[in-house]
Amino acid sequence: MRHHSLTGRAIQVAAATLLAGLATASAADLETIREQNSIRIAVANEEPYGYVDEQGDAHGAGPEVAMHLMEELGIGSIEWIVTDFSDLIPGLREGRFDMAAAEMAILPERCEQVLYSVPNTTYGEGLLVRAGNPEELTAYDDLAGRNEYRVAVMAGADQREILTTLGVPEDKIVTIERNEQAIDAIVNGEADAYAATGLTVTTLEQQSREVEAARNFSDPVIEGEEVRSWGGFAFGPEAEALRDAVNEALLAYKRTDAWEDTLTAHGFTQEDVLNSFKYSTEELCQG
């Protein structure tokens, strides 16, 4: 088994489908992780939040910050595990990995299942549409109460709840497993749009000339509040010591220019950086 040391040695990318059969797997505690000098960290292959490239190198706001945090904790090796977004919480709960670095939004219903670090990022919403935007969709509200449009969302993502809260019919929501499937869904006519975070939509726009990010997009407003997500590192429900150690290192790192440079290099704005300090994890978990 090959691992990736933080000094640049090879990364092993373990497919979630192979790991699913490891029924005896269990999450390691901080002491064991330090003794083994290795930690298993999952990503959902979603740019720019956390992904592994064809060479097996991990990138994105989550992994690159996580690499620094592991150095601070004296953990020399990271085993990167690629899985579907919808498998992040089950994988943490079943002990198939020790930590998730996917910038998964901190939401009350998720806080009941896993532990979260302090927020590392914050981001708004977006809408991917066919090139030229023939339906002139510029907001999630444009899909609300309408039977002629179908919108895709990723399995396990909170966009489904946002859309249904706004009045989008459940039978008009198409579920996909991975972000890259959104392009085919729109091009093949399975969906008229893809609801995702603004950074995700911008990344997908760059992958195909047949789709584009909806221009002049308006973030959804629910109960008078603009919808914005705060993402953090996630851990299994018994991993308090690991979560606390990561929090200590992350709080210190967020006071440095290096942390800000990492986020802005992946498309996060100065407003995003500042807003990451707006709420505590406890506040976000309480909704």
C-alpha positions in Angstrom: 0.0 0.0 0.0 1.4 3.3 -1.0 0.8 6.5 0.9 1.4 10.1 0.2 3.9 11.8 2.5 3.5 15.6 2.9 6.9 16.0 1.3 5.7 14.7 -2.1 5.7 10.9 -2.2 3.0 9.0 -4.1 -0.7 9.1 -3.1 -2.8 6.0 -3.0 -6.3 6.8 -4.3 -8.7 4.1 -3.0 -12.0 3.9 -4.8 -15.0 3.9 -2.6 -16.5 0.9 -4.3 -13.6 -1.2 -3.2 -13.7 0.1 0.3 -17.4 -0.5 0.8 -16.7 -4.2 1.4 -14.4 -3.6 4.3 -17.0 -4.3 7.0 -14.4 -4.5 9.7 -13.0 -1.0 9.1 -13.1 1.4 11.9 -12.2 5.0 12.3 -8.8 5.5 14.0 -8.5 7.8 17.0 -6.0 10.6 17.2 -3.5 8.6 19.2 -3.6 5.7 16.8 -3.3 8.0 13.8 -0.2 9.6 15.3 1.3 6.2 16.2 0.8 5.0 12.6 1.9 8.4 11.2 -0.9 8.1 8.7 -4.5 9.4 8.2 -7.2 8.5 5.7 -8.9 11.6 4.2 -11.8 11.5 1.8 -12.6 13.9 -1.1 -15.6 13.9 -3.5 -13.6 14.9 -6.6 -15.3 18.2 -6.7 -13.3 21.2 -8.0 -12.3 23.5 -6.4 -13.2 22.0 -3.0 -11.3 18.7 -3.0 -10.1 16.4 -5.8 -7.4 14.1 -6.9 -5.8 14.5 -10.3 -4.8 11.9 -12.8 -1.3 11.8 -11.3 -2.8 11.0 -7.9 -2.0 14.4 -6.4 -4.7 16.0 -4.1 -5.7 19.6 -4.7 -8.4 22.0 -3.7 -9.2 24.2 -0.7 -9.9 21.2 1.5 -6.9 19.0 0.8 -4.4 21.8 0.6 -5.4 23.2 3.9 -5.6 19.7 5.3 -2.0 19.0 4.3 -0.8 22.0 6.3 -2.9 20.9 9.3 -1.5 17.4 9.2 2.0 18.8 9.2 1.2 20.8 12.3 -0.2 17.7 14.0 2.9 15.8 13.1 1.1 13.3 10.8 3.5 12.5 8.0 1.3 10.5 5.6 -2.1 11.0 4.0 -4.1 8.2 2.2 -6.5 10.1 -0.1 -9.8 8.3 -0.6 -12.0 9.3 -3.5 -15.7 8.7 -3.0 -19.1 10.1 -4.1 -20.4 13.1 -2.2 -23.3 11.1 -0.9 -20.9 8.6 0.6 -19.0 11.1 2.7 -21.2 10.9 5.8 -21.8 7.1 5.6 -18.1 6.6 5.1 -17.2 8.6 8.2 -19.8 6.9 10.3 -18.7 3.5 9.2 -15.0 4.3 9.8 -13.9 3.8 6.2 -12.0 7.1 6.5 -10.9 9.3 9.4 -11.7 12.7 7.9 -13.4 14.4 4.9 -11.8 17.4 3.2 -14.6 18.1 0.7 -15.7 21.5 2.2 -19.1 19.9 2.9 -21.6 22.5 4.1 -22.2 22.5 7.9 -25.9 21.9 8.3 -28.0 20.9 11.4 -29.1 17.6 10.0 -25.5 16.7 9.1 -24.3 17.8 12.6 -26.5 15.1 14.0 -24.5 12.5 12.2 -20.9 13.7 12.1 -18.6 16.2 13.8 -17.4 19.3 12.0 -14.4 21.6 12.3 -14.7 25.3 12.5 -15.6 26.7 9.1 -12.8 26.7 6.5 -14.7 28.2 3.6 -18.0 29.9 2.6 -19.6 30.0 -0.8 -22.8 31.0 -2.6 -25.0 29.2 -5.1 -25.0 29.0 -8.9 -26.9 27.6 -11.9 -25.4 25.7 -14.9 -27.5 26.0 -18.1 -27.2 25.2 -21.8 -24.9 27.5 -23.7 -26.8 30.7 -24.6 -29.2 30.1 -21.7 -32.2 29.6 -24.1 -34.7 29.3 -21.1 -33.3 32.6 -19.6 -32.8 31.0 -16.2 -31.0 33.3 -13.7 -32.2 32.1 -10.3 -33.5 29.1 -8.5 -36.8 31.0 -8.2 -37.2 30.7 -12.0 -37.7 27.0 -11.4 -40.2 27.3 -8.6 -43.7 26.2 -9.3 -42.9 25.5 -12.9 -43.7 22.2 -14.5 -41.8 22.8 -17.8 -38.3 22.8 -16.3 -36.2 20.0 -14.8 -33.2 20.7 -12.6 -30.4 18.4 -11.7 -28.8 18.2 -8.2 -26.0 16.0 -6.8 -27.1 13.2 -4.5 -26.6 14.2 -0.9 -26.2 17.9 -1.7 -28.3 20.5 0.1 -29.5 22.1 -3.2 -32.4 19.7 -3.2 -33.7 21.1 0.1 -33.2 24.7 -1.1 -35.1 24.0 -4.3 -38.0 22.3 -2.7 -38.2 25.0 0.0 -38.5 27.5 -2.8 -41.3 25.5 -4.4 -39.6 23.4 -7.1 -41.7 20.2 -7.5 -39.9 17.1 -6.3 -40.7 15.3 -9.6 -38.8 18.0 -11.5 -35.6 17.3 -9.6 -33.1 15.0 -11.3 -30.5 13.3 -9.1 -26.9 12.7 -10.4 -24.0 11.1 -8.5 -21.1 13.3 -9.7 -20.7 16.9 -10.8 -19.3 16.0 -14.2 -22.6 14.2 -15.0 -24.4 17.6 -15.0 -23.0 18.5 -18.4 -24.3 15.4 -20.1 -27.7 15.8 -18.3 -28.1 19.3 -19.7 -26.7 18.5 -23.2 -28.8 15.3 -23.5 -32.0 17.1 -22.4 -32.4 15.2 -19.1 -32.3 18.5 -17.2 -32.6 22.2 -18.1 -30.2 23.3 -15.5 -27.9 22.1 -12.7 -28.1 23.7 -9.2 -24.8 23.7 -7.4 -22.4 26.1 -5.7 -21.2 29.0 -7.7 -17.6 27.7 -7.7 -18.7 24.3 -8.9 -20.8 25.8 -11.7 -17.9 28.0 -12.8 -15.6 25.0 -12.9 -18.0 22.9 -15.0 -18.5 25.8 -17.4 -14.8 25.6 -18.3 -15.1 21.9 -19.2 -17.6 22.2 -22.1 -18.6 24.9 -24.6 -22.2 23.4 -24.6 -22.9 24.7 -21.1 -22.4 28.0 -19.2 -22.9 29.5 -15.8 -26.2 31.5 -15.7 -25.2 35.2 -15.9 -26.6 37.7 -13.5 -27.4 34.9 -11.2 -29.3 35.8 -8.0 -28.6 33.8 -4.8 -31.8 32.3 -3.4 -33.4 34.0 -0.4 -35.2 32.0 2.2 -37.1 33.6 5.1 -35.4 36.9 4.3 -31.9 35.4 4.4 -29.6 35.0 1.4 -28.6 31.4 1.1 -24.9 30.8 1.7 -23.0 27.7 2.8 -20.1 27.3 5.3 -17.9 24.4 4.6 -15.6 22.6 7.0 -13.7 19.3 7.7 -15.9 16.5 8.8 -15.1 13.5 11.2 -16.9 10.5 12.6 -19.1 10.9 15.6 -16.5 9.6 18.0 -13.6 11.5 16.7 -13.7 14.4 19.2 -9.9 14.4 19.9 -9.0 14.5 16.2 -11.6 17.2 15.5 -10.3 19.3 18.4 -6.7 19.0 17.3 -7.6 20.0 13.8 -9.6 22.9 15.1 -6.7 24.2 17.1 -4.4 24.1 14.0 -7.0 25.5 11.7 -7.8 28.5 13.9 -4.1 29.4 14.0 -3.8 28.8 10.2 -6.7 31.1 9.4 -4.8 34.0 10.9 -2.1 33.7 8.2 -1.7 35.0 4.7 -0.9 31.5 3.5 -4.4 30.2 4.4 -6.0 33.2 2.5 -3.7 32.7 -0.5 -4.8 29.0 -0.7 -8.5 29.9 -0.8 -8.1 32.8 -3.3 -6.0 30.6 -5.6 -9.0 28.3 -5.9 -11.5 31.1 -6.8 -12.7 32.2 -3.4 -13.2 35.9 -3.1 -12.1 38.3 -0.4 -15.8 38.4 0.7 -15.7 34.6 1.0 -12.6 34.7 3.1 -14.0 37.3 5.5 -17.4 35.6 5.7 -15.8 32.4 6.8 -15.4 34.0 10.2 -19.1 35.1 10.4 -20.5 32.0 12.2 -19.2 29.4 14.6 -19.8 25.7 14.0 -22.2 25.6 16.9 -24.3 28.4 15.4 -24.4 26.7 12.0 -25.3 23.3 13.6 -28.2 25.0 15.4 -29.4 26.5 12.1 
